[in-house]
Amino acid sequence: MQNRSNSDNHFSLEASYDEYPRIEEEFQAVLDLSLKPSGPELLYEVVGELQLPGGAAVIDVGCGEGKHALALATRFGFAVHGIDPVPRHIDLSDARLAEAASAQPELSQRVHFEPGTAEKIPAEDGSCDLVWCRDVLVHVADLDQVYAEFRRVLKETGHALVYQMFGTDRIEPREAAWLWATMGVVPESASPERTEEAIANAGLRVDSCVDVGSAWGEFTEEQSGDGTRQLLHAARLIRSPGQYIAQFGQAAYDLMLGDCLWHVYRMLGKLSGRIYLLSKQSDAG
């Protein structure tokens, strides 16, 4: 609480220590009340609002281990094509699909996975109702090519849903430089201005943009306490690096610390997520 004297406009320690304790307990109680943050379920709510029909063609760009592709197929009845450049991810996605299809055999006809990148999507022009791309594009340098590909594969009435993490003005340059290098982030691609420039260059329109901020981190903390766990792990890694490096190696240590700090920085507002819902501009627009 920054109280300042009327005479010299300087911070008054005496006034602060006199006034703040009078409201501290009430302030703490108010902070203990949830702001009712949204969680990652919000992405599926946005998809639901599009009211796409069952069987709509969806591409999950950077599908990882297939979790979201299968969720889109089971929740909405979509035909989902998952692509990822990491061979192990395709293997794990296929295994996840096989397990899910044992209970829902129709999934094996509506979901498939194959190698592919955001810069070169293995799909025909104008073949897709929805491009889903979650937490991928900070790792990609050529955003102009990516968004041009999104536009190419979309039908005229199609949409792209992109969730992206960005650095904010709260993250210090040295923090950002270490985190980007450790987590394989392309610094320019962690800029919302650069992202929106690439979207416009590709002839895509931003239909809506939701600034998630720290909400998903708060949601996870309130549901499971995972944010506190990440903070505790970061503290242990920083306090005793030699112990963990000796056991797991420097590269694994750096990745673990980077992952923990990623979540902590999100809670502190040093990183912030945004959801973009995009559609194709007309040639005239």
Secondary structure, 3 states (H helix, E strand, C coil): CCCECCCCCCECHHHHHHHHHHHHHHHHHHHCCCCCCCCCHHHHHHHHHHCCCCCCEEEEECCCCCHHHHHHHHHHCCEEEEEECCHHHHHHHHHHHHHHHHHCCCHHHHEEEEECECCECCCCCCCEEEEEEECCHHHCCCHHHHHHHHHHHEEEEEEEEEEEEEECCCCCHHHHHHHHHHHCCCHHHHCHHHHHHHHHHCCEEEEEEEEEECHHHHHHHHHHCHHHHHHHHHHHHHHCHHHHHHHHCHHHHHHHHHHHHHHHHHHHCCEEEEEEEEEECCCCC
